[in-house]
């Protein structure tokens, strides 16, 4: 089964904090545990949260323990990935976002060795029924990383559109040339590849800006000789 099109509660930390957090625990407790795992003072732990009214209580918990709070508007996948890179300055990502994006995030986090926990968050009876029809009866269940991504045969690839903590956005160089920044990861080997490419939009085969990204992903697939992001998302 694939993740249903609804919200999901998410909690993401990097490899050094794997196993010390719980989606059932108060955020303040998780922050303290992550601080211990990273050998940091709580005031130096950075929590990234999407700037939405539904997350007001989470923001208050961060402020209560005097941790650092970073807000973002859109794109929780890249913000979640930032927790797995030491030089990003991000330690925890928490909040409610799209469930399909949660599965993609879990795949990426597994490639790097971080930790992801998720719990479906239906907002109406129709979404609850959709979960039941898919065989998901316990809506309070916290899904661990291996529940969502069971195999190590997982590949993840992404190209930045706008600047973020991990990837640079698209840069227009002039004279029909565009520069892109991409990342490709494999869970089985733990390999992380960065690809910087310059595309000539005037050349035959790249007739539009969006075809540029199609070409970029074909390049990535050729390099790894794999299908990008093939995940069997099964609840048991």
C-alpha positions in Angstrom: 0.0 0.0 0.0 0.9 3.6 -0.5 0.6 6.3 2.1 -3.0 7.8 2.0 -3.4 11.4 0.9 -3.9 12.9 4.3 -1.8 14.4 7.2 0.8 12.6 9.2 2.5 13.5 12.4 6.3 13.4 11.9 9.4 13.4 14.1 12.8 13.3 12.5 16.3 13.3 14.0 19.8 12.5 12.7 21.9 9.3 13.2 23.5 10.5 16.5 20.1 10.9 18.1 18.5 7.8 16.7 16.6 5.8 19.3 16.3 8.6 21.9 13.0 10.2 20.8 9.4 9.2 20.7 6.4 10.7 19.0 4.4 9.8 22.1 6.7 11.8 24.4 6.4 15.5 25.0 8.5 17.5 22.6 10.3 19.1 25.5 11.4 15.7 26.7 12.6 14.8 23.2 14.7 18.0 23.0 16.4 17.2 26.3 17.1 13.6 25.2 18.5 14.8 21.9 20.7 17.4 23.7 22.2 14.5 25.8 22.8 12.4 22.7 24.5 15.2 20.8 26.4 16.3 23.9 24.9 19.8 23.6 23.3 22.2 25.9 19.6 22.3 25.4 19.9 26.0 24.4 22.0 24.9 21.4 19.5 22.3 20.1 17.7 23.6 17.0 14.1 22.4 16.3 12.6 23.2 12.9 8.9 23.5 12.6 6.6 24.5 9.7 5.1 27.9 10.4 1.4 26.9 10.7 -1.2 27.6 13.4 -1.6 23.9 14.1 2.0 23.9 15.4 1.6 26.6 18.0 1.8 24.2 20.9 5.0 22.7 19.5 6.6 26.1 19.2 5.6 26.9 22.8 7.3 23.7 24.0 10.5 24.6 22.3 10.5 28.0 23.9 9.7 26.5 27.3 13.0 24.6 27.4 14.9 27.6 25.9 15.9 25.6 22.7 16.4 27.2 19.4 13.4 27.4 17.0 13.6 27.6 13.2 10.4 28.1 11.2 9.9 27.4 7.5 6.9 27.9 5.2 7.0 25.0 2.7 8.9 21.9 1.9 9.3 19.7 5.0 11.3 17.0 3.2 14.4 19.1 2.9 14.0 20.5 6.4 13.7 16.9 7.7 16.8 15.8 5.8 18.7 18.7 7.4 18.6 16.9 10.8 20.9 14.2 9.3 23.7 16.6 8.3 25.9 18.0 11.0 26.7 21.2 9.2 23.0 22.1 8.7 22.6 23.3 12.2 19.2 21.5 12.5 18.7 18.8 15.1 15.0 17.9 15.2 12.1 18.3 12.7 8.6 17.9 14.1 5.1 18.6 13.0 2.1 17.6 10.9 2.4 17.4 7.1 1.5 15.3 4.2 1.6 11.5 4.6 3.0 10.9 1.1 5.8 13.3 1.8 6.4 11.5 5.0 7.1 8.3 3.1 9.6 10.1 0.9 11.2 11.6 3.9 11.5 8.2 5.6 13.2 6.8 2.6 15.7 9.6 2.5 16.3 9.4 6.2 16.9 5.6 6.0 19.6 6.2 3.4 21.5 8.5 5.8 20.9 6.5 9.0 18.7 8.9 10.8 15.4 8.2 12.6 11.9 8.8 11.5 8.6 8.3 13.3 5.2 8.9 11.9 1.5 8.6 12.8 -1.4 9.1 10.4 -3.5 12.1 11.3 -7.0 11.9 9.6 -9.0 15.1 10.0 -12.5 13.7 9.0 -14.6 10.6 8.8 -13.8 10.1 5.2 -10.1 10.0 5.8 -10.6 7.6 8.8 -12.7 5.3 6.5 -9.9 5.4 3.9 -7.4 4.2 6.5 -9.7 1.4 7.6 -10.3 0.4 3.9 -6.5 0.1 3.6 -6.3 -2.1 6.6 -5.0 0.5 9.0 -7.3 0.2 12.0 -5.1 1.5 14.8 -4.8 5.2 14.1 -2.9 5.9 17.3 -0.1 3.6 16.2 3.4 5.2 15.9 5.1 3.9 12.8 8.8 3.4 13.1 11.2 3.9 10.2 11.4 0.2 9.4 7.5 0.0 9.4 7.4 2.6 6.6 10.5 1.6 4.6 11.1 -2.1 5.2 13.9 -2.8 2.7 17.4 -1.5 2.4 17.0 -1.4 -1.4 16.0 2.2 -1.3 17.2 5.0 -3.4 16.5 8.7 -3.0 17.1 11.6 -5.4 16.2 15.2 -5.3 17.0 18.4 -7.2 16.8 21.8 -5.4 14.4 24.3 -6.9 14.9 27.1 -4.2 17.8 27.4 -1.8 17.7 25.2 1.3 19.9 23.7 4.0 21.0 20.8 1.8 20.6 21.8 -1.8 21.1 25.1 -3.7 18.2 26.2 -5.8 18.2 26.6 -9.6 20.6 29.3 -10.8 20.1 31.1 -14.1 23.5 31.8 -15.5 22.4 33.6 -18.6 22.6 32.7 -22.3 20.1 29.9 -21.9 22.3 28.2 -19.2 20.9 26.9 -15.9 22.8 25.3 -13.0 21.1 22.7 -10.8 22.2 21.0 -7.6 21.1 17.4 -6.8 21.6 14.7 -4.2 21.4 10.9 -4.7 21.5 8.4 -1.8 21.3 4.7 -1.4 20.3 3.0 1.9 22.1 -0.3 1.4 25.6 1.3 1.0 25.0 4.6 2.7 26.5 6.4 -0.2 25.6 10.0 -0.7 26.3 11.6 -4.1 26.1 15.3 -5.0 25.6 16.3 -8.6 26.1 19.8 -9.9 25.1 20.2 -13.5 24.9 23.1 -16.0 22.1 22.7 -18.6 21.9 24.5 -22.0 18.2 25.2 -22.6 18.8 26.1 -26.2 19.9 22.6 -27.1 17.5 20.1 -28.7 15.7 18.0 -26.2 15.5 20.7 -23.5 12.7 22.8 -24.8 11.3 24.0 -21.5 12.4 24.7 -17.9 10.5 21.6 -16.6 12.1 19.3 -19.1 15.3 20.3 -17.5 14.4 18.5 -14.3 13.3 15.4 -16.3 16.7 15.3 -18.0 18.4 15.7 -14.6 16.5 12.7 -13.1 17.3 10.6 -16.2 21.0 11.4 -15.6 20.7 10.4 -12.0 19.0 7.1 -12.9 21.7 6.3 -15.4 24.5 7.0 -13.0 23.1 4.6 -10.4 21.4 2.2 -12.9 18.4 2.0 -10.7 14.8 3.1 -10.4 14.7 6.2 -8.2 12.7 5.9 -5.1 11.0 2.6 -5.4 9.3 1.9 -2.1 6.9 -0.8 -1.0 5.0 0.9 1.8 3.2 -1.9 3.7 1.5 -1.8 7.1 1.5 -5.0 9.0 
